[in-house]
Amino acid sequence: MSNQVKIWMILFAASTLILTACKKDEPTINPLEQFALEQNEEFGHSARTCGLQQHMDKLLTDPNYNEKHQAKFARLENELSNIEQRAACATPKVIPVAVHFQGVNGIDIACLRQLAQSQIDILNNDYAGTNSDITKWDNQAANSFPGVSNGDACLRFCIADKNHPSGFSLSNGTPAVTLNQTSGDSNPQWSGYLNIYVRPNTGVLGYSPLGGSGNGDGVVIDAAAFGAGNGCGSISPQSPYDLGRTLTHELGHYLLLDHIWGNGGCNQDDGVADTPSQASDNNGCPSLSTTSCGSRDMHMNYMDYTNDACMYMFSAGQVARMEGYVNSSLANLTNNAANKCSDVGDGGGGNGDTCDKPTQTNATNIASTQATITWSAVSGATNYQVRYRKSGTTTWTTQSTTATSRTITSLTANTTYQYQVRARCDATWTGWTAAKTFTTTANQSCSPPAQTNATNITASQAKITWSAVSGASLYQVRYRKSGTSSWTNKNTTATSRTITGLAANTTYQYRVRARCGATWTGFTPIKTFTTTGGGNGCNGQQVTIKLTLDDYGSETSWELVNANYNTVATGGPYADNQAGAVKSKTVCVPNGCYTLYLDDAYGDGICCDYGDGSLQVIHNASVVGNSDGYFGYYDVIDFCVDNSNIVVTGQNRDDKVISAKKKTSID
């Protein structure tokens, strides 16, 4: 029996989360809606809510379902065990989708079709890792999770447009979007589809079975969390769940992903190796320094509970699990794609494609109003088509060529576009390649800021200001001690940035540049300022970090960061063979909260096998925080500065599990 099966059996047996007794429901009311009605409360979306646990509690009361549910995990384990290395995605597996709007009146079906397509576009970008905000992972979060990569699923979702079930007034060429023609969260007539049921007042943002079957079941989404933009009448996404990420989250459950905290805290895993343990769900938009279970929380993951704007990635391990589940349990969906989606061929010969689609596409020579799309040649192809559209819209523009590139023009500056390519062999078109994106540059070439200045100069900090640049979306200020070669860079969307952690009575150089679209300007001319001396020169409180080393100083380092996760001061690594040596650094810290990270690269702390290492945080000659050095990889001290007071607000250390180094000498 797999570990996942055991976990689900334990959860089912010991669940304390059943909110109301299970009973026979009316066809249009699911257990979660029934609960909301019985409580006589109007459902609100102040915090993300997901009905996975309650839905599974109900489903698992059926012994037949329970048996089939356990079999899903066995098939998945077998599938994953036969994959030595995940191959690069050449042709995504296509899953046909049907969207069913329920319990709404007075809404134009054409508007609902557009809303449904925009939601599927969001879904495809999120799962392929081509969402525009994946840059937050690349540029900010990834460094906090070493060894973890964001995942790009080799899957594509299409709204079915042919061979619909009878009785729903859908003709070939019409998307599978129904209005008030289904009820509940399952309909056997729609077997072979990924069904999305959208209706108001569900009691939660959404819910799904943990591992769908494709037998008419599907994902339920509340009308206040479906799609993005203005919506259609009462089907209108509400902030902060108005970017379409609720479906991304719930579909993850349908593809056998658990919540990232495993619904059980630090002692319960979500079954994915590269997602860190997490104590519970996160809400809103947490900072990158949020930790639990001895590690940083991956709260930007789609399977947490954060706001739509603050979740933007799956891990590579989650993607491998979802792909494995599709292969092992949802072939009834992928095998149905060519029969239901007109832009899907059968991959070669027969009634489908007579050649393959291009294996590679790329966007090059991107400017403010044009871009060149290139692709790999297809043997036997006589013609190609490239199509493109603004991200978030539903209408494609299609152009044909016999070459393997096409320059598309008349684009809008500073705008993200999707594009796809297909080939024609004999009289038959292949399916389209997976959608990819590019962003046009700004329609003007910005110049560097015209003026820069250094103000509010103290012994440890200075405020750099500059004139605004029309069209700029970001600025970067860089600075260094005069006479040194290494610059420190700080980014901001404002026209000023206060730089801290400076040395007293020291001259610094600085300069600024602007970014318009995807292009940085050059830097402004170098200017200088000199920090003050006199007194302690500190516009705040002086804190001394006093570190006593063990023999392995090369393993020891520390970092002090502020509440915005900006580095204030650092120390180490140090030289070996200095057991008992004291390294001190005095830092000026303004009012605010700070986190001090003490790290040991080997994982055996700094006490007590190879010296009695320790660390103290000292203020006004008093020790306000300390580490006795007995930890594993890290000891974290949180403290806040309020005028003349410094108070430690928390401390979290890694348990020491390595008791002795297997070394015979110290280099």
C-alpha positions as CSV (number, residue, x, y, z in Angstrom):
1,M,0.0,0.0,0.0
2,S,1.5,3.4,-0.9
3,N,2.2,6.1,1.6
4,Q,-0.4,8.4,0.0
5,V,-3.1,5.7,0.4
6,K,-2.2,5.2,4.1
7,I,-2.3,8.9,4.6
8,W,-5.8,9.2,3.1
9,M,-7.1,6.3,5.1
10,I,-5.8,7.8,8.3
11,L,-7.3,11.2,7.5
12,F,-10.6,9.6,6.7
13,A,-10.6,7.6,9.9
14,A,-9.5,10.4,12.1
15,S,-11.0,13.4,10.4
16,T,-12.4,16.1,12.6
17,L,-13.2,18.5,9.8
18,I,-16.6,17.2,8.9
19,L,-18.7,20.3,9.3
20,T,-22.2,18.8,8.9
21,A,-23.6,15.3,8.8
22,C,-23.7,13.8,5.3
23,K,-27.2,13.2,4.0
24,K,-29.0,12.8,0.7
25,D,-28.7,16.2,-1.1
26,E,-31.1,17.8,-3.5
27,P,-29.7,17.6,-7.0
28,T,-28.7,21.3,-7.2
29,I,-27.2,21.6,-3.7
30,N,-23.9,20.0,-2.7
31,P,-22.8,19.4,0.9
32,L,-20.8,22.6,1.1
33,E,-23.7,24.7,-0.1
34,Q,-25.9,22.8,2.4
35,F,-23.6,23.7,5.1
36,A,-23.6,27.4,4.2
37,L,-27.4,27.4,4.1
38,E,-27.8,25.6,7.4
39,Q,-25.5,28.2,9.1
40,N,-27.7,30.9,7.6
41,E,-24.6,32.9,6.7
42,E,-23.8,34.9,3.6
43,F,-20.5,33.4,2.2
44,G,-17.7,35.9,1.9
45,H,-14.2,35.6,0.3
46,S,-12.0,37.5,2.8
47,A,-9.7,34.5,3.0
48,R,-9.3,31.7,0.5
49,T,-11.4,28.6,1.2
50,C,-11.2,25.2,-0.5
51,G,-13.7,22.4,0.0
52,L,-11.4,19.5,-0.8
53,Q,-11.5,17.9,2.6
54,Q,-15.3,18.1,3.1
55,H,-15.8,16.8,-0.5
56,M,-13.5,13.9,0.0
57,D,-15.0,13.0,3.4
58,K,-18.4,12.6,1.6
59,L,-17.0,10.7,-1.4
60,L,-15.0,8.2,0.7
61,T,-18.1,7.1,2.6
62,D,-18.8,5.0,-0.5
63,P,-16.8,1.8,-0.3
64,N,-16.6,1.4,-4.1
65,Y,-15.3,5.0,-4.5
66,N,-12.8,4.4,-1.6
67,E,-11.4,1.3,-3.3
68,K,-11.0,3.1,-6.6
69,H,-9.5,6.0,-4.9
70,Q,-6.8,3.9,-3.3
71,A,-6.0,2.3,-6.7
72,K,-5.2,5.8,-8.1
73,F,-2.2,6.1,-5.9
74,A,-0.9,2.6,-6.8
75,R,-1.2,3.4,-10.5
76,L,0.6,6.7,-10.0
77,E,3.5,5.1,-8.0
78,N,3.9,2.5,-10.8
79,E,3.9,5.3,-13.4
80,L,6.5,7.4,-11.7
81,S,8.7,4.4,-10.9
82,N,9.0,3.7,-14.6
83,I,10.2,7.2,-15.4
84,E,13.9,7.6,-15.0
85,Q,14.0,11.2,-16.2
86,R,11.3,13.5,-17.4
87,A,11.6,14.2,-21.1
88,A,11.4,17.7,-22.5
89,C,7.9,18.7,-23.7
90,A,7.6,18.3,-27.5
91,T,3.8,17.9,-27.9
92,P,1.6,18.6,-24.9
93,K,-1.2,16.2,-24.0
94,V,-4.5,17.8,-24.7
95,I,-7.4,17.6,-22.2
96,P,-10.9,18.6,-23.6
97,V,-12.8,20.9,-21.3
98,A,-16.5,21.7,-20.8
99,V,-17.7,24.7,-18.8
100,H,-21.1,24.6,-17.2
101,F,-22.7,27.7,-15.7
102,Q,-25.4,26.9,-13.2
103,G,-28.1,28.8,-11.4
104,V,-27.7,32.2,-13.1
105,N,-30.1,34.3,-15.2
106,G,-30.1,37.2,-17.6
107,I,-26.5,36.6,-18.9
108,D,-25.5,36.6,-22.5
109,I,-24.0,33.2,-23.5
110,A,-21.6,35.0,-25.8
111,C,-20.1,36.8,-22.8
112,L,-19.8,33.5,-20.9
113,R,-18.0,31.8,-23.7
114,Q,-15.4,34.6,-23.8
115,L,-15.1,34.5,-20.0
116,A,-14.6,30.7,-20.2
117,Q,-12.0,31.0,-22.9
118,S,-10.0,33.7,-21.0
119,Q,-10.1,31.4,-17.9
120,I,-8.7,28.5,-19.9
121,D,-6.0,30.8,-21.3
122,I,-5.0,31.6,-17.8
123,L,-5.0,27.9,-16.9
124,N,-2.8,27.0,-19.9
125,N,-0.2,29.7,-19.0
126,D,-0.2,28.8,-15.3
127,Y,0.4,25.1,-16.0
128,A,2.9,25.7,-18.8
129,G,4.8,28.1,-16.6
130,T,4.4,30.9,-19.2
131,N,2.3,33.1,-16.9
132,S,3.7,36.7,-16.9
133,D,4.2,36.8,-13.1
134,I,6.5,33.7,-13.1
135,T,9.2,36.4,-13.2
136,K,8.6,36.9,-9.5
137,W,9.9,33.4,-9.0
138,D,12.9,33.8,-11.3
139,N,13.9,37.2,-10.0
140,Q,12.9,37.1,-6.3
141,A,11.7,33.8,-4.7
142,A,13.9,31.2,-6.4
143,N,17.0,32.1,-4.4
144,S,15.0,31.3,-1.2
145,F,14.5,27.7,-2.4
146,P,17.8,26.3,-3.6
147,G,17.5,23.2,-5.6
148,V,13.8,23.8,-6.5
149,S,12.7,24.6,-10.0
150,N,9.3,25.9,-11.2
151,G,7.5,23.3,-13.2
152,D,6.1,23.5,-16.8
153,A,3.5,20.9,-17.4
154,C,3.3,19.2,-20.8
155,L,-0.4,19.6,-20.8
156,R,-2.9,21.8,-22.7
157,F,-6.5,22.4,-22.0
158,C,-9.0,23.2,-24.8
159,I,-12.7,24.0,-24.7
160,A,-14.2,21.2,-26.8
161,D,-15.9,22.4,-30.0
162,K,-17.2,19.3,-31.8
163,N,-19.0,16.1,-31.3
164,H,-20.9,17.3,-28.2
165,P,-23.3,15.2,-26.2
166,S,-26.8,15.3,-27.5
167,G,-29.5,17.3,-25.7
168,F,-27.5,20.4,-24.9
169,S,-28.2,22.4,-28.1
170,L,-24.5,22.6,-29.0
171,S,-23.5,22.3,-32.7
172,N,-20.1,21.5,-34.2
173,G,-17.9,24.7,-34.0
174,T,-19.7,25.9,-30.8
175,P,-17.6,25.7,-27.7
176,A,-18.8,23.3,-24.9
177,V,-20.2,26.1,-22.7
178,T,-23.6,25.4,-21.2
179,L,-26.0,27.7,-19.3
180,N,-28.4,26.3,-16.7
181,Q,-28.4,22.9,-18.4
182,T,-26.6,20.9,-15.7
183,S,-26.8,20.7,-11.9
184,G,-24.6,19.4,-9.1
185,D,-20.9,18.5,-9.5
186,S,-21.1,15.5,-11.8
187,N,-23.0,14.6,-15.0
188,P,-22.4,11.2,-16.7
189,Q,-23.4,12.6,-20.1
190,W,-20.2,14.7,-20.0
191,S,-17.8,11.7,-19.4
192,G,-14.6,12.1,-21.3
193,Y,-14.3,15.8,-20.4
194,L,-12.7,17.8,-17.7
195,N,-15.9,19.5,-16.4
196,I,-15.9,22.9,-14.7
197,Y,-19.1,23.7,-12.9
198,V,-19.5,27.4,-12.1
199,R,-22.3,28.7,-9.8
200,P,-22.9,31.3,-7.1
201,N,-23.0,30.8,-3.4
202,T,-21.0,27.5,-3.2
203,G,-19.9,28.2,0.4
204,V,-16.2,28.0,-0.6
205,L,-14.1,29.4,-3.5
206,G,-14.1,26.0,-5.1
207,Y,-13.7,22.3,-4.5
208,S,-12.6,19.1,-6.4
209,P,-12.0,15.5,-5.7
210,L,-8.4,14.6,-4.9
211,G,-7.8,12.8,-8.2
212,G,-10.6,13.1,-10.7
213,S,-11.9,10.3,-12.9
214,G,-13.1,12.0,-16.1
215,N,-16.5,10.2,-15.8
216,G,-18.6,13.3,-15.6
217,D,-17.1,14.6,-12.4
218,G,-15.1,17.8,-12.3
219,V,-14.1,21.0,-10.5
220,V,-16.6,23.4,-8.9
221,I,-15.8,27.1,-8.9
222,D,-17.7,29.8,-7.1
223,A,-19.1,32.5,-9.5
224,A,-17.1,35.1,-7.5
225,A,-13.7,33.4,-8.3
226,F,-14.1,32.3,-12.0
227,G,-12.0,34.0,-14.6
228,A,-10.5,37.5,-14.6
229,G,-11.6,41.0,-15.5
230,N,-15.2,42.3,-15.4
231,G,-16.9,39.0,-15.8
232,C,-20.5,38.6,-17.0
233,G,-23.2,39.9,-14.7
234,S,-23.4,37.8,-11.6
235,I,-20.5,35.6,-12.8
236,S,-17.9,38.2,-11.8
237,P,-14.5,37.5,-10.1
238,Q,-14.0,39.5,-6.9
239,S,-10.7,40.8,-5.6
240,P,-8.4,39.3,-4.3
241,Y,-9.5,36.2,-6.2
242,D,-10.0,37.8,-9.6
243,L,-7.0,36.5,-11.7
244,G,-8.3,33.0,-12.4
245,R,-6.0,31.2,-9.9
246,T,-8.9,29.4,-8.0
247,L,-9.3,27.1,-11.0
248,T,-5.5,26.6,-11.2
249,H,-5.6,25.5,-7.5
250,E,-8.6,23.3,-7.7
251,L,-7.5,21.6,-10.9
252,G,-4.3,20.8,-9.1
253,H,-6.5,18.7,-6.7
254,Y,-8.2,17.1,-9.6
255,L,-4.7,16.0,-10.9
256,L,-3.9,14.5,-7.4
257,L,-2.0,17.4,-5.8
258,D,-2.7,17.9,-2.1
259,H,-2.5,21.3,-0.3
260,I,1.2,22.2,0.0
261,W,1.0,21.8,3.8
262,G,-0.5,18.3,3.4
263,N,-3.6,19.2,5.4
264,G,-1.8,18.0,8.5
265,G,1.1,20.4,9.3
266,C,4.8,19.7,9.8
267,N,4.2,16.0,10.4
268,Q,2.2,15.5,7.2
269,D,3.8,15.6,3.7
270,D,2.0,16.5,0.5
271,G,3.6,13.6,-1.4
272,V,6.0,15.9,-3.4
273,A,9.7,15.8,-2.6
274,D,10.6,19.4,-3.6
275,T,7.9,21.2,-1.7
276,P,9.1,22.1,1.8
277,S,7.1,21.1,4.9
278,Q,4.7,23.7,6.1
279,A,2.7,24.1,9.3
280,S,-0.5,25.4,7.8
281,D,-2.0,27.5,5.0
282,N,-0.9,31.0,4.3
283,N,-3.3,33.8,3.4
284,G,-3.0,37.2,1.7
285,C,0.5,38.0,0.5
286,P,3.2,36.8,3.0
287,S,6.8,38.0,2.9
288,L,9.6,35.8,1.5
289,S,10.9,35.4,5.0
290,T,7.8,33.5,6.2
291,T,8.9,30.2,7.8
292,S,7.5,27.2,9.5
293,C,8.6,23.6,10.2
294,G,12.2,24.8,10.1
295,S,12.2,26.1,6.5
296,R,10.8,28.9,4.4
297,D,7.1,28.5,3.3
298,M,6.6,28.1,-0.4
299,H,3.5,30.3,-0.2
300,M,3.7,31.5,-3.8
301,N,2.8,27.9,-4.8
302,Y,-0.6,27.5,-6.4
303,M,-1.5,24.9,-3.8
304,D,-1.3,27.3,-0.8
305,Y,-4.2,29.7,0.2
306,T,-2.6,33.1,-0.8
307,N,-4.3,35.8,-2.9
308,D,-4.4,35.3,-6.7
309,A,-1.7,37.9,-7.3
310,C,0.7,36.2,-4.8
311,M,0.6,32.6,-6.1
312,Y,2.4,32.0,-9.4
313,M,4.1,28.6,-9.6
314,F,4.1,24.9,-9.4
315,S,7.3,23.0,-8.4
316,A,8.9,20.6,-10.9
317,G,7.9,17.8,-8.5
318,Q,4.3,18.8,-8.5
319,V,4.2,18.9,-12.3
320,A,5.8,15.5,-12.6
321,R,3.1,14.1,-10.2
322,M,0.3,15.7,-12.3
323,E,1.7,14.5,-15.5
324,G,2.0,11.0,-14.0
325,Y,-1.6,11.1,-12.8
326,V,-2.8,12.1,-16.3
327,N,-0.9,9.2,-17.8
328,S,-2.0,6.7,-15.2
329,S,-5.6,7.6,-14.6
330,L,-7.0,10.1,-17.1
331,A,-6.2,8.5,-20.5
332,N,-10.0,8.6,-21.1
333,L,-9.7,12.4,-21.3
334,T,-6.5,12.7,-23.4
335,N,-7.6,9.9,-25.8
336,N,-10.8,11.9,-26.3
337,A,-9.1,15.1,-27.3
338,A,-8.9,14.7,-31.1
339,N,-12.6,13.7,-31.1
340,K,-13.6,16.9,-29.2
341,C,-11.1,19.7,-30.1
342,S,-10.8,20.7,-33.7
343,D,-7.2,22.0,-33.3
344,V,-5.9,18.6,-32.2
345,G,-4.7,16.0,-34.7
346,D,-3.9,12.4,-34.0
347,G,-0.2,12.9,-34.3
348,G,0.3,11.4,-37.7
349,G,-1.5,9.8,-40.6
350,G,-5.0,8.4,-40.8
351,N,-7.8,10.8,-40.1
352,G,-5.6,13.3,-38.3
353,D,-2.2,14.9,-39.1
354,T,-0.1,13.6,-42.0
355,C,3.0,15.2,-40.5
356,D,4.1,16.5,-37.2
357,K,3.7,20.0,-35.9
358,P,7.0,22.1,-35.5
359,T,9.0,20.9,-32.5
360,Q,10.4,24.4,-31.6
361,T,9.1,27.9,-31.8
362,N,10.7,31.2,-30.7
363,A,10.0,34.9,-30.7
364,T,12.9,37.1,-31.8
365,N,13.7,40.7,-32.8
366,I,11.0,41.9,-30.4
367,A,10.3,45.6,-30.7
368,S,7.5,47.9,-29.6
369,T,5.2,47.2,-32.6
370,Q,6.5,43.9,-34.1
371,A,8.2,40.6,-33.5
372,T,9.5,37.7,-35.6
373,I,8.2,34.2,-34.9
374,T,10.5,31.4,-36.0
375,W,10.0,27.6,-35.9
376,S,11.7,24.4,-36.9
377,A,11.0,23.0,-40.3
378,V,8.6,20.1,-40.7
379,S,9.4,17.4,-43.2
380,G,6.8,17.2,-45.9
381,A,5.1,20.5,-45.0
382,T,3.9,22.8,-47.8
383,N,2.7,25.6,-45.7
384,Y,2.7,27.0,-42.2
385,Q,0.4,29.2,-40.2
386,V,1.3,31.4,-37.2
387,R,-1.5,32.8,-35.0
388,Y,-1.2,35.4,-32.2
389,R,-3.4,37.4,-29.8
390,K,-3.0,39.6,-26.8
391,S,-2.9,37.5,-23.6
392,G,-6.3,37.5,-21.9
393,T,-8.2,38.0,-25.1
394,T,-10.0,35.3,-27.1
395,T,-9.6,36.3,-30.8
396,W,-6.6,35.0,-32.8
397,T,-5.0,36.7,-35.8
398,T,-3.7,34.1,-38.3
399,Q,-1.1,34.5,-41.0
400,S,0.3,32.0,-43.5
401,T,3.7,31.5,-45.0
402,T,5.8,28.9,-46.8
403,A,8.9,30.0,-44.8
404,T,9.8,29.0,-41.3
405,S,9.5,32.5,-39.9
406,R,7.0,35.3,-40.0
407,T,7.3,38.9,-38.8
408,I,4.0,40.1,-37.3
409,T,3.5,43.8,-37.2
410,S,1.1,46.5,-35.9
411,L,1.4,45.2,-32.3
412,T,0.8,47.3,-29.2
413,A,3.8,48.4,-27.2
414,N,4.6,47.0,-23.8
415,T,2.0,44.2,-24.2
416,T,2.2,40.4,-23.8
417,Y,1.1,38.3,-26.7
418,Q,0.5,34.5,-27.1
419,Y,1.5,32.7,-30.3
420,Q,1.2,29.2,-31.9
421,V,2.3,27.6,-35.1
422,R,1.0,24.7,-37.2
423,A,2.1,23.0,-40.4
424,R,0.1,21.7,-43.5
425,C,1.0,18.5,-45.2
426,D,-1.0,17.6,-48.4
427,A,-4.5,18.9,-47.5
428,T,-4.3,18.5,-43.7
429,W,-3.3,20.9,-41.0
430,T,-1.5,19.6,-37.9
431,G,-2.6,20.7,-34.4
432,W,-1.2,23.9,-33.1
433,T,2.0,24.0,-31.0
434,A,1.8,24.8,-27.3
435,A,1.1,28.5,-26.7
436,K,4.1,30.6,-25.9
437,T,4.4,34.3,-25.1
438,F,6.5,37.4,-25.8
439,T,6.2,41.0,-24.5
440,T,6.7,44.0,-26.8
441,T,9.0,46.7,-25.7
442,A,7.9,50.2,-24.6
443,N,6.9,52.5,-27.5
444,Q,9.6,55.0,-26.6
445,S,13.2,54.7,-25.8
446,C,13.6,56.1,-22.3
447,S,16.5,58.0,-21.2
448,P,18.3,57.8,-17.8
449,P,16.9,60.1,-15.1
450,A,17.9,63.7,-15.7
451,Q,18.8,64.5,-12.1
452,T,20.1,62.5,-9.1
453,N,20.8,63.6,-5.6
454,A,21.8,62.2,-2.2
455,T,19.9,63.5,0.9
456,N,19.2,62.5,4.5
457,I,22.8,61.4,4.9
458,T,23.8,59.9,8.3
459,A,26.7,57.7,9.4
460,S,25.0,54.5,8.2
461,Q,22.5,55.5,5.5
462,A,21.6,57.9,2.7
463,K,18.5,58.6,0.5
464,I,19.1,58.6,-3.2
465,T,16.5,60.5,-5.2
466,W,16.1,61.1,-9.0
467,S,13.8,62.7,-11.5
468,A,10.9,60.6,-12.9
469,V,11.3,59.1,-16.4
470,S,8.2,58.9,-18.6
471,G,7.3,55.3,-19.4
472,A,9.6,53.8,-16.9
473,S,8.3,50.8,-14.9
474,L,11.3,50.2,-12.7
475,Y,14.5,52.0,-11.5
476,Q,17.8,50.6,-10.3
477,V,20.2,52.5,-8.0
478,R,23.7,51.1,-7.5
479,Y,26.4,52.2,-5.1
480,R,29.9,51.3,-3.8
481,K,32.6,52.6,-1.6
482,S,34.9,54.9,-3.6
483,G,38.0,53.1,-4.6
484,T,36.3,49.6,-4.7
485,S,35.1,47.8,-7.8
486,S,32.0,45.9,-6.7
487,W,28.6,47.6,-7.0
488,T,25.5,46.9,-4.9
489,N,22.2,47.1,-6.8
490,K,18.7,48.0,-5.4
491,N,15.5,48.1,-7.5
492,T,12.4,50.1,-6.8
493,T,9.3,51.5,-8.6
494,A,9.6,54.8,-6.8
495,T,11.9,57.7,-7.5
496,S,13.9,57.3,-4.4
497,R,15.6,54.6,-2.4
498,T,17.2,54.7,1.1
499,I,20.4,52.6,1.2
500,T,21.4,51.4,4.7
501,G,24.2,49.5,6.4
502,L,26.8,52.1,5.3
503,A,30.1,52.8,7.0
504,A,30.5,56.0,8.9
505,N,32.7,58.8,7.5
506,T,33.1,57.0,4.2
507,T,32.7,58.3,0.6
508,Y,30.3,56.3,-1.7
509,Q,29.7,56.5,-5.4
510,Y,26.2,56.0,-6.8
511,R,24.3,56.1,-10.1
512,V,20.8,55.3,-11.4
513,R,19.1,53.8,-14.4
514,A,15.5,53.3,-15.6
515,R,13.7,50.4,-17.3
516,C,11.0,50.9,-20.0
517,G,9.3,47.7,-21.1
518,A,12.0,45.0,-21.2
519,T,14.9,47.4,-21.8
520,W,17.2,49.2,-19.3
521,T,18.7,52.6,-20.1
522,G,22.3,53.4,-19.4
523,F,23.3,54.6,-15.9
524,T,23.5,58.2,-14.9
525,P,27.0,59.8,-14.4
526,I,28.6,58.7,-11.2
527,K,28.1,61.0,-8.2
528,T,29.3,60.8,-4.6
529,F,28.3,61.4,-1.1
530,T,30.1,61.0,2.3
531,T,28.5,59.5,5.4
532,T,28.8,61.5,8.6
533,G,31.0,60.7,11.6
534,G,30.8,62.2,15.1
535,G,29.0,60.6,18.0
536,N,28.1,57.1,17.1
537,G,26.8,58.5,13.8
538,C,23.7,56.3,14.1
539,N,20.2,57.5,13.2
540,G,18.7,54.6,15.2
541,Q,20.1,52.1,17.6
542,Q,23.5,50.5,17.5
543,V,23.5,46.7,17.7
544,T,26.6,44.6,18.0
545,I,26.7,41.1,16.5
546,K,29.3,39.2,18.6
547,L,30.3,35.8,17.2
548,T,32.6,33.3,18.8
549,L,33.9,30.8,16.3
550,D,34.6,27.0,16.5
551,D,37.4,25.4,14.6
552,Y,35.5,25.4,11.3
553,G,34.9,29.1,10.6
554,S,34.7,28.5,6.9
555,E,31.3,26.9,7.5
556,T,29.9,29.8,9.5
557,S,28.2,33.0,8.3
558,W,25.4,35.3,9.3
559,E,23.1,37.8,7.7
560,L,20.9,40.5,9.2
561,V,17.8,41.5,7.1
562,N,15.0,44.0,7.6
563,A,11.3,43.5,7.3
564,N,11.5,44.0,3.5
565,Y,14.1,41.3,3.3
566,N,16.8,43.7,2.4
567,T,20.3,42.9,3.7
568,V,21.4,45.2,6.5
569,A,24.7,43.5,7.4
570,T,26.6,40.2,6.9
571,G,29.5,38.3,8.3
572,G,31.6,35.3,7.3
573,P,32.6,32.8,6.2
574,Y,35.7,33.0,8.3
575,A,39.0,31.1,8.3
576,D,39.3,27.7,10.0
577,N,41.5,27.0,13.1
578,Q,40.2,29.9,15.1
579,A,38.2,28.2,17.9
580,G,37.4,30.8,20.5
581,A,38.1,33.8,18.3
582,V,35.6,36.6,18.6
583,K,34.3,38.4,15.5
584,S,32.2,41.5,16.2
585,K,30.4,44.0,14.0
586,T,28.3,47.0,15.1
587,V,25.3,47.9,13.0
588,C,23.1,50.9,13.1
589,V,19.4,49.8,12.9
590,P,16.5,52.3,12.6
591,N,13.1,51.5,14.1
592,G,11.6,48.4,12.7
593,C,11.8,44.6,12.8
594,Y,14.8,42.5,11.8
595,T,15.8,38.8,11.3
596,L,19.3,37.5,12.0
597,Y,20.2,34.3,10.3
598,L,23.2,32.3,11.8
599,D,24.1,29.5,9.3
600,D,26.4,26.5,9.5
601,A,27.1,25.0,6.0
602,Y,28.0,21.5,7.4
603,G,24.9,21.2,9.5
604,D,26.4,20.6,13.0
605,G,26.2,24.2,14.3
606,I,29.1,25.8,16.0
607,C,29.1,24.1,19.4
608,C,30.2,21.9,21.0
609,D,32.3,19.2,19.2
610,Y,34.9,21.5,17.7
611,G,34.9,24.5,20.0
612,D,32.4,26.4,22.1
613,G,31.0,28.7,19.4
614,S,28.1,31.1,20.1
615,L,26.5,34.4,19.0
616,Q,25.2,37.3,21.0
617,V,23.1,40.3,20.0
618,I,24.2,43.2,22.2
619,H,22.6,46.6,22.7
620,N,23.8,49.2,25.2
621,A,26.2,46.6,26.7
622,S,23.3,44.2,27.4
623,V,22.8,40.9,25.7
624,V,19.3,41.1,24.2
625,G,19.5,37.8,22.1
626,N,21.8,34.9,21.8
627,S,22.5,31.5,20.2
628,D,24.4,28.9,22.2
629,G,25.7,27.5,19.0
630,Y,23.9,24.1,19.5
631,F,21.9,23.8,16.2
632,G,22.1,22.1,12.8
633,Y,22.1,24.3,9.7
634,Y,20.7,27.5,11.1
635,D,19.6,29.5,14.2
636,V,17.2,32.4,13.4
637,I,16.6,35.3,15.8
638,D,13.8,37.8,15.2
639,F,13.9,41.2,17.0
640,C,12.3,44.6,16.8
641,V,13.7,48.1,17.4
642,D,11.3,50.7,19.0
643,N,13.0,53.9,19.8
644,S,15.5,52.9,22.5
645,N,14.2,49.4,23.1
646,I,15.2,46.2,21.3
647,V,13.0,43.2,22.0
648,V,13.5,39.6,20.7
649,T,10.2,38.5,19.2
650,G,11.1,34.9,18.3
651,Q,13.8,32.4,17.7
652,N,13.8,29.3,15.5
653,R,16.7,26.8,15.1
654,D,17.3,23.7,13.1
655,D,17.7,20.6,15.3
656,K,21.3,19.3,15.5
657,V,21.5,15.8,14.0
658,I,25.2,15.7,13.1
659,S,27.2,15.0,16.2
660,A,30.7,14.8,14.8
661,K,32.6,15.5,11.6
662,K,34.3,12.6,9.9
663,K,37.5,14.5,9.3
664,T,40.9,13.8,10.4
665,S,42.4,17.2,9.9
666,I,41.5,20.8,9.3
667,D,42.6,22.3,6.1
